[in-house]
Amino acid sequence: MKFNKMQGAGNDFLLFDGVKNKHENYSKIAKKLCDRRYGVGGDGIMIAEESQKADIKMVYYNSDGSKGEMCGNGIRCFSKFIYEEEIVKKSEITIETGDGIKTAYLTIDDKNKVQSIMISMGKARLNSKEIPVLIEKNKVINEKISIDDEDIIFSAVLIGVPHAIIIREDLESVDVNTLGAKIEKDKLFPKNINVNFIQILDKCRIKIKTWERGAGRTLACGTGSCSGVYISNLLGLVEDEVVVETEGGVLKIKLQGDEVFMIGTAETTFKGEIIWE
């Protein structure tokens, strides 16, 4: 099985051409290969498959083997992968995901390489039942969750996958791993949730630290960055165009009403082949 190892803002993935080569158990592959000591290492895997609805289909698995609906940094890597591997040779590509069809707009250089990618992420959704969050309100904005007898203020939004946004004055004082792991699987979230800690730097810049459901602590989260900007904008804290400083790189998020656009790069770190028994 041939693969590309790629990263977007420090979120790293293994990508496979499932159009040419199919496998029956990608969950097992994800758990084995994403292990950073006994495998290749990665936050997840993506498989390109044929689609009846779009140019191509992106199938995503987290590092724990669970299937994910979407991945923001992942879909940028996926877009570069399918273009440069000539699976879909278009600069505007429709991609079927578990969260509907997304459109990738590629900037191509004179060497026919993808330099940057803008993804139309679709509309942010705030309905508590759709996210889901077990709070009897239509929207979950500045609500409380109790963790170890501490009340934490959070807002919830669905952009690709569910996200809890927690705004803090100083991210360095936040125990991201401990709080993230506990909030992710709290009873309020029946399908678990990504946890994003946000610090507002100014009207056009934020910092973010992320705990992802199914992957744990990651250097970045594309859908989390989109969610953090959307909620911060909703609360009047930032403008419609925001630079997001993740632990692994920088993204730009643009809002047009409820529509969210993510702009960033992706990198192929190496290519390999796995003998799978």
N, C-alpha and C positions, 0 to 999 in steps of 0.2 A: 504494500500500500504506500503510494507516494503521498507526501504532504508538504505543505508550506508552513513554516513557523512565522507568524506575523505579530506585530504589536501596533496598537493605537493608543497614544497617551499613556503607555506603560501597561495597558491591558493586553495580555498576550494569549494567542490562540493557535490551534492547529487546524489547518484547512484542507479539505479533501474534495476531489472531483468525483461526486457521486453520480454524475451523468455517465461517465465511462466505467466506473467501478463502484458497485454497490456492496454493502455489508449489512448483515442482518441484526447486529447488536452494537449500535453506536454508543449506547449507554455504558456498556462494558469497556469499550475502547476509550471513552472519555475518562472514566475512573482510573484506568490503567495508565494511559499516556499523559494525563495532566499531572500525575504525581511528580513532584519536583525532585525526588530522590530516586525513585525506581522507574520513572518514565522519562518523557521528554520535558514535561513541565508546561503548564498553561492554566489560564483561568477558565478555559472551555474549548470546545471543538465546534467547527461549522462544516456542513456538508452542502455542496451545490448539487441540487437535483432539478429535474425537469418540472416545469409548472404549466398547468392548464390555464392559469389566470394572469401570468406575468411573464417577463422575459426569462426569469429563473426563480428558483425557490431556495431560500436559506433555511436550513435545519440546524438548530442550535442546542447543544448540551452543555450544562455546567460541569465543573470539574468533579462534582460529586455524583455525576451520572444522571442527574435530573434534567428533564427537558425544559428549556426556556422558550418563552414566546418571542423574545426579541433581545438584542444586545446592541447598544448604540455604537460603542467603539468597535464592536465586532462587525457591524454591517459596513463600516468604512473599510476595514480590512477585507471583508468579503467582496466589496465592490472592486477594489484594486486587484484582488485575486482573480476574479472571473474575467476581468478585462485583460490583464497581462498574461493569463494562461489561455486566452482566446476561447473561453467558454461562451462568453457573450461579448462581442467586439463592438460596443456602442458607448458613446460618451454620456448618454442619458439612459439609465437602466431601471426598469421596474422590477422590484424584488418582492416575491411573496414571502411573508413571515407569519409566525403564529399570532401576530398582532395586526394582520392585514397587509396590504400592499404599500410598500415604501418606494420612493423614487430617489435614485442616486444621480447626482450631477457631477461628472468627473472633469477635472482640469488636466489636460494631457500636454506633455512637453514635446519638443521636437525629436526626442528619441523614442516616442511612443510609450512613455511611462506616465503613470498616474501621479501627479504632484499633490493634488488636494481633492477632497470630496465634500460635497454638500449633500446632506440627507434631509429630505422632507419627512419629518417624523410623524406627521399627522396632527390630530387635535389632542390636546390635553383633556383628560376626563377627571372630574372631581366627585362624581356620584359615589357615595360611600358603599353602595351595594355592588357597584361595578368594580371597585378597586380590588378586593372588598375589605371593609373595616366594620367591625361589629359595634358601631356607634349609631344610635337612633337619630341621626341627623342626615340631611341630604348631602351636605358638604362637611369635610373634616378639616377645619382651619383653626389653628391655635387651640387645639384640644390638649388634654392632659393624659399622660400615661404614667403609671407608677412603677418604677423599677427600683428594687431594693429600698423601698420607703422614700424614694426621691420622685417628686413630680416633675416630669419632663414635658415641655410644650412642643407639640409637633403638628405638622399639617400633612395630609395625604393626597397623592395624585397618582393617576395612572397614565404614564407615557411609555408605551411598550410593555413595561412590567410595573407592578405596584412599588411606590416609593413613599417613605416617611422622611419628611424634611424637618431638620432640627437646626434652628439658627442660634449660634453662640457668638459671644463677643471675642473669644480667644480659642482657636482650635487646638492650640498646643496643650491646653489644660484638659482636653477631652480624652477619656479612655475609650477610644473608638472600638477596639476589639471586644472589650467586656460588654459595653453598652450595646454595641451593634448586634452581638450574638444573642443577647437577651431580648432585645426589641424585635429582631427578625422573627422569632418564634413565639412571641407573646400571643396569648389567647385572643387578643383583639384582631389578629390577622390570620384568618383561617387558611389562607394560601401562603402564609409567610410574607415577608416584605423586605425590600432593599432599604437600608438605612443610610441617610446622607446628612452629614454634619456640615453646616454652611457658616462661613464668616463673611460678612459684607465689608469689602475694602473701600469701595466708593460706589457711586451710581452706575458705573460701567464695569466693575470688576468684583468677582467673588472668589473665595477659596473654598475648596471642598475636600472632605475626607469621607471615604466610602466603605461600608460593609455590605456585601452583596449576598442575597439569599442563594444558597447552593454553591457559593464560591468562597465566602468569607471575606477577609480584608483584601482589597485590590487597590492598585495604584490610581485607578480611575474608573469611572462609569459614565458612559455617554448618555444613557437615558437618565441617570441620576443628575448629571450636569444640566440637562434640559429641564428636569423637574425642579432642581434648585433655583434656576433662573425664573421659571414660570411662577413658582410660589413667591419668590422674593419680589417679582414684579407685581403680582396680585396684591401683595401687602404694601406696595408703594415704595419699596426699598431700592429698586434698580430700574434702569431704563429698558427699552425694548431690544437693545443690542448689548450683550454682556460678554466680556472675556472671563473664562472660567479657568482658574489655576488649580489643576489637580495635582496629586503627588507625583504623577508620571508625565505630565505635559500640559499643554494649553489648548483649549477649545474655544470656539466662538459660537454663541447661541443667539439666534434672532427670533423674535416673536412677531407674528402678524395676526393679531386677534388671538384666537385659540390655536392657531397653527404654529408649529415649532420647527425651526430649521437648525441643524447642527453642522458646523463646518470644522474640518480638521484634516490631519494627514494620516497616513498609514505606512508602515514599513515592513518589508519582507526581510527577516533577520537571517533565515537560512532555509534550505530545502533538504528533504531527506526521504528515506524509504524505510518502512517498517515491515519486518517479516512477522506476520500475525499467525499464530498457531491456534 
